Amino acid sequence: MPPPPGAMRTRLLTVGPIPPEWGGRLRGGVTRFNVTLLDELRLHPWRHRIDPIGVLIPPPQRVLRLRAQSKAPLPIFMQPKEGRPRRFTSLLLERERPDVVLLNNLAAFNGARYSRVQHAVAPELPVVAVVHEWRAIRAKGEEERAERYRRAAQAGLDSVSAVVFPSAYTRDLGPAELGLRYPERALVIPNPLQPGFAEPGIDVSGPREGVAFVGSFNPRKNAAAVLRAAAATPGLSVTMQGRGPLEEELRALTSELGIGDRVEFAPFVKPKLHVGAVIEVMRSAELVCLPSFSESFGLVMIEALAAGAPVAGFGPTLREIRDSLGIDVGEPIDDPTPDNVGAAIEAIRSRSWDRERLRRAALSEFSAATVTRRYARLLRSVA
């Protein structure tokens, strides 16, 4: 089917990182969000009437241009190393002529800087910004540096037409904890599932065993609590799917606790095989446990549900997911001590689960088509 005529389409430029399968370097929630949305827009032009014209990767993020050009299905734009941000942005916008810009990660310094640069050179071009999380501000140890990031975020918020949050929890943190003001349009739209989780061949009815942790091995994700909870639960097996700076500490803790015979650290897989490997881990586990100290949305939570696995995880966002689906999805954890994590795991294991129902609900509410439809409606109205 031919695409809709140009007059019916809104030209969209996105700003943000790209993952390794598109020639980038980063693997995480923002890159997954970016490419999932763009793939849905470019593959279903009649459904959304948005024409994605390319991705601008703001400095100082660098990717190999030739690699990105060969792998990415859309044009990738990067400022030259010695380029001037305002001149580069002005020339790019004049040449590509987008109707609207979708800016990822406004709360990060690079995102806030781009919003200020564009406002200086093209104030008439509307921007829809996404605040994926506030960690760039909240995690700064120095009060002066945190305040500098907060001011940058506020300047960015003051220059955009609309701002989107993946959860009400993330939306409410801005004014309540950081004292930020939002533009009139401040919406909550959840992040979409990657298309791989919607493949019809995924069987969630097979045998399952143990608990899976899926995420980065960093302090915020609190993976050690899963291991300590397992040590207090005889016979419980654990699969650790992830990478990060605490990996060696977690391996050492496994040995110290004497549970090496029932903890598996999943092997590294190449980017093309990563989604399939994660699905297999989730599809084989009784539940997925994510005892984070904070989560802006919890994309892994809805991925787990799409794989038929209930979740023990960060309380505020898991409750939002539960309320939006209207069914039991697991156990919220508000104080992720090992004892509380263990209690949540046992509570889930003590109940029976309709795993097909979990999958159907997650795909209905969080599919790429459903979430992108909401973004497309906003982008068209702003443009």
N, C-alpha and C positions, 0 to 999 in steps of 0.2 A: 504494500500500500504506500503510495507517495506521501511524503510529509505534508502537513498543512501549509498553505501559502504563507509567505513571510509576514503578510499583514496581520495574520492571526497569532503570530508567535512573539513572545517577549524575549529579547536577547539578554542572556544572563552571563556575567563574568563572576566566577567564584574566586575567592582569595583564601589560600590555606595550603597545607602540606598534602603531598601525595604519597601513597604506600609503595613498597618495593615492586609490586607487580605493575606499577605504572612508571617505574624508574626512579622512585624516591628512596628515602632512607628510613622514614619513620613508620612504625607499626603501632597503631593505637586507636582510641575511640574517634579522634578528630579525623584522621585519614580515612578510617572506615566509613564514617558519616559522609565525608566529602565525596568519595567515589561511588558509594551506594546511591546517593541522591543523583549524582551526575549520570550514572549508568541508566537509572530509571528514566530520567528526563530525555536522554538522547535515544533510548531504545523505544520509547513510547511517546512520540511527539504529538499524536492526536489526543492522547489521554490528558496531557498536561499543558500543551501549547506553550512550552518554554523551549527556547533554543539555546543550549549551553555552548558558548563560543570559546571557552578555554578556562584555564586555571592560572592565576597569578600566584607565584610562590614568593612571598615577601622576604627581603633580607632580614637576618643574616643566614637564613636557611639556604643551603646550596645543594643542588643535585647535578649530576652529569647531564648536560643539555642533550647530547646526542643519544644517550641512553633513554632519557625521558621521551624524546621525540620518537624513538623507535618503538617504545612500549605503550605509551599513553594513547588512548583513542581520541583524545582531544588535544588541541594546541596547549603547550606549556610555556608561560611567559616568566622570564626572570630578569631582574635588573642587572646590568653589567656590574662587575665588581667595583669599578671606579665611577659608576653612574651616579647622577644626582636624583634622589627620590622624586622630587616634584616634577622635574623635567621628564624623567622616564614615565611617570604615571600619567602626566598630561599627554604625552605623545601616544602612549598605549591606548588611552581612552578615546582620543581623537581618531585613532586609526580603527579601533575595533567597534566603537560606537555602541556599547551596551545600553540597554534600557534600565537595568538595575544591577546592583552588585550584591552578592551574598558573601558576607565577611565572616569567616570562621574565627573562633577564639578571640573575641573582642577583649576578654579579660587578661589575655597575655599581652606582653609589652609590644610584640610585633603587630598584633591585630589592632591595638589601640593606636599605634603609630601610623598604620596604613589609613585608618579612618581620618586622622588629622590631616595627613598628606592629601587625601582625595578631597576633603572638605576645602582645602586651600586652593586646589587647581580646578575642581569641578563640583562646586557646592550644589548645583542643580541636579546632579545625578543621585538618585535615591540609593540608600544602602540599607539592606536588612542584615543585621548583625546577629550572630549566634554566640551566646555565652555558654560554652560547654561546661565550664566549671570556674570556680573562684580561686583555685589552688595557687595560681601565680601571685596572688595578693596575700592570701591567708598563710602561705608557707614561708614567707619572707621573715627570717629571724630578726633582722634589724628593723626597728620601728620606722626609722627615717626612710629606708628603702621601700618598705611596705606602703608607706604613705605616698611615696613617689609613684608607685604602681597604681595605687588607688586613684590618685589625681589623673593619671593617664587614662584609666578606665572611665572616669567620669567625663573627661573631655571627649572620649570616643562615644560614650552614650549620648552626649549632648549634640553630636553631629550626625546621628543616624536617624532614619525614618521609622525604624521598628527594631525591636530586639526580641529574640526568641530564646527560651530556656528549655532544656530537656525535661525539667521536672519543676513542680511547684516548690519543692524544697530548695532548689538552686535559685529560683526566682526570689523567694522570700529572704534568702541570706543577704542579698545585696543591700536592701534598705535596713534590715534589722541589725545586721552585724557590721556592715561596712559603711553605712550611712550614704548609700548611693541613690541618685535620682534616675528614674527611667523616662524614656519618651512616652508619649501617650499610648502608642501601640507596644505593649509588652505582653507577649503571648507565651503559653506553654505548648510545645509540640514535642512529643517524645522522639528519640532517635530511632532510625529504622533498623530492622534486621537485615543482615547481609543476605542476598538472594540464595546463597548456598544452603542456608537453613530452611528454605522453603522448597527445596528439591523434593519431588513426590516420592522418590525412592527411599527416603529415610524411614526406617522401621523403629518405632519407639516401644514396641511391645516385647522385645526380646529379654533375655535374662540380664540382671543387673547385680552389681556388687559394690559395696563401699561408698566412699565419699570422694568427690573430685574438687580440688581447688584449681580454678582457672584464672590466672591474672599475673601481674608483674610481681616479682619478688622484691618488694620495697616495703619500708616501714608502714606506710599508710594502709596497705592491703592486709597486714596483720596475719600473714600465712602461718607464723609460728603457733598461733592459737589453735589452728586446725591440728597440727602435729601434737600439741600438748593434750588436746581433747581426745585424740586417737589413743594416746598413751594411757589415758584413764578409761578407755572403752575396750575391753578385751576382744580380740578377734576382728576389730574394725580395720579394713584396708583403706588406704588413701592413695590417690593419684594426684601428683603435683604437676600441673601443666602450666609452664611459664618460664620466664627468664628474668634476671634482674640482679642488682648488686648484692642481695642477701642470699644468693643461691648457696654459696659455700657454708654460710652460717646455718642455713636450714638443713643442709646435708649433715653437718656436724651435730646439730640438735637431734636429728633422727637417730644417729648412732648413740648419742648420750642417753636418749630415752629408751633405747633398746627395742626400737620398732622397725629396724631396717628391713626385716623380713616381710613387712606388710605395708611399706611405703615405696611407691614407684615414682621416680622423677622422669616424666615423659621425655623422650629424646627430641632434640632439635629437628625441625623439618623445614624444607625450603618454603618460601612465601606461597608458591602455587598450591602446596599441599597443606598449608597451615589450617585453613578453614575445615577441611575434611578431617584432619587429625583432632581438632577441637570437638567437632561434632561426635566423632567416635568415642572420645573420652566421656562426654556428657551423656551420650546415648547408652553407655555401659554402666553408669553410676546410679546408685539409688537416689542420690541427691547431689547438688552442687552447693558447696559452702564458701561464702565470701564474707568473712567477718571483718570487713573494712572499718576503719575509724571514720571514714566519710566516703560518700559516693554522690556524684552530681546527678547521675541517673541510674547507672548499673546496667549497661548494655549486656554484660555477661549474664545478668539475671534473666532477661527475656530470651537470650540465646539458649540458656539452660531449659527454660520452659518449652521452647520450640523443639528441643530434643527430648521432651517428656520427663525432665528431671525437676522436682520441686527444689526450692532454694531456701537455705538458711543464710541470711545476709543482713546488711545494713538496714536498720529498721525503717527510717523515714521513706526511702525510695522504694523499698519492697512493699510497704503498705500502699503507696501510690499505685504501683503496678497491680497489686491485689484489688484495689478499689476500682481501677479502670477495667479490669477483666471481670470483676464480680464473682470470682471463685477463689477457693483456697489455693494458694501458690507456695506455701511453706511457712517458715518461722522467722519473723523479724527479730533482729538482735540489736538492742540499744546500747548495751554495755558489753563489748566483745571480749570478756575475760575467757580463759580456757574453760572454766566451769560452765559459763553461760552458753558458750559455743557447743560444748558437749551436750548440754540439756536440749538445745535447739535441734541438734542432730538426732538425738534419741526421740524427740517428739515427732519429727518427720518420719523416722523409721517405724514408729509405732502405728502410723496411720496407713490405710490403703489408698492408692492413688490411681485415678483414671488418666493414664499418661497420654492417651490420644486426645482427651479433652484439654489437657494442658497445652498440647501442641496446637490444636485447632484455635484455642483462644488467643495464644500468642501470635499466630500467623494472621488472624483476623484483625487484631488491634495494631500490631506493630510491623506489618509487612511493608516492604519498600514502596509498593503502590499506594497503600493507605497513607503513610506518613508523607510521601512526596506530594500527594494530592493536596494535603494541607499546606505544605510549603509553596506549591505552585499557585494556589489560590491567593496566598499572601503576596507573593512576588508580583503577580499580575496586578493586584489591586494597588500596590505601592507604585509600580511603574506607570 
